[in-house]
């Protein structure tokens, strides 16, 4: 006998959704994706990551509610699923706060690294030392 045979508590295994509802969710996800891509061309400073994460959270909630059928599932399953989102959010918050404290920039300056490598290479014996003024 199947584990999903007769549901006596009011929750059925299959949750058929009307096609117009699924299409509206799909187009909402496409619109949010376009907004995310368009947002990358604007410079809003440190709020950039906040805006992107809010849009991603809305998209994840839409997928969770309609495509994963959590809107029609048992409340306990929704609580377990949302608690996993809370732990991921805590992980991201602590990671981002730690990275802000340890390094002011995420982008390394390549010119300074290349200049330090050139300055630290020893000149071989017998070779004339080339300076910037004689190299031109």
N, C-alpha and C positions, 0 to 999 in steps of 0.2 A: 504494500500500500504506500502511496506517495505521501511525503511529509507535508505537501501542500494540498491535500485532498479537500476536505470540507472545512472551511474557515468559519468557526462559530463566533469569533470575536469581532466580526465586521470588517476584517482586512482580507481582501482577496490577494492572490499571488500576482495576477496580471492587472495592470492599470491602463487600459486603453485610453489614449488621449486623442482628442479630435485633431485632424491634420491642420486646420487653421491655427490652432493653439501652438502646435509644434513649429509651424512655419513662422509664427510671430516671434517665438523665442529664438529661432534661428536668425531671423533678421535683426533682432535686438542684439544678438551676439556679434553679428557682422558689423552693425553700427558701432558698437562699443570697441571693436577691433580697429575700425577706421578712426575713431576718436583717439585711441591709444597711439596709432601711428602718426596722426596729425599733431598730437601733443608733443611728439619728439622734436618738432621743428621750432617750438616755442621755448624760450629760456625763462623759466620761472624760479630759478635758483634751487634752494634746498627743498622746495615743495614738489619738485619734480617726482621724486620717489613716492611721495604721499599720494599724488594724483594717480600715478600708475598703479599703485597697490590698491587704491579704492576701486578703480575700474576693474582690475583683475578680481577683486573680491566680489563685485557685483556679477561679473561673468561666471565665477565659480558657483555663486549662489543660484544663478539661473540654471546652470547645468545640473547642479545637485537637486534642485527642486523638481525640475520637469523631466530631464533626460534620465536621471537616476531614480525617479519616482519617489523621492523623499517627501514630497508634499502630501503624498497619500499613504505613507508608510506609518508604522507604529511610532509613537513619540519617543520611545526608548532608543530606537535606531537613529533618530534625528539628533538626540542628545549626544550619543556616542560619536556621531559623525562631526557635529559642531565642536565637541570638545577636542577632537584632533585638530581642527582649524585653530582653536585657541592655543594649543601647544605649539603649533607651527608659527603662529603670530608671536608668541613669547620668544621662541628661538630667534626669529628674525629681528625682533626689537633688541634683544641682548646682543646679537651679533653686530647690528648696525651701530649701537651705542658704543660697543667696544672698538669698532674700527674707526669711529670718529675720534676716540681718545688716543689711539696709538699712532695714527698717521693723518696729517691734515689733508693730504692729497692722495687720491687713488691712482692718478696718472704719473708714472715716473718720467723724469726729464731725461730724455735720451742723450741730448747734447752734453750734459754734464758727465754722464756715465762714460761716453765715448772719449771725452777730454781726459778724464781720470785714467782710462786704460792706456791712452797714448802716452801720458806723462809718466806712468808707472812702468812702461816697458824699458828694460835696460838697453843701452847702446852696445852693440857688439864691439869687441876689441879690434882696432884697426880701421873702423868705419868712421868717416867724418860725421860730426854731429850737425844735423840740418836744422836750422832755425826757420821761423816763419818768414823772416826778411830775406834769407838767401834762397828759399824755395820758390819764390815768385819770379 
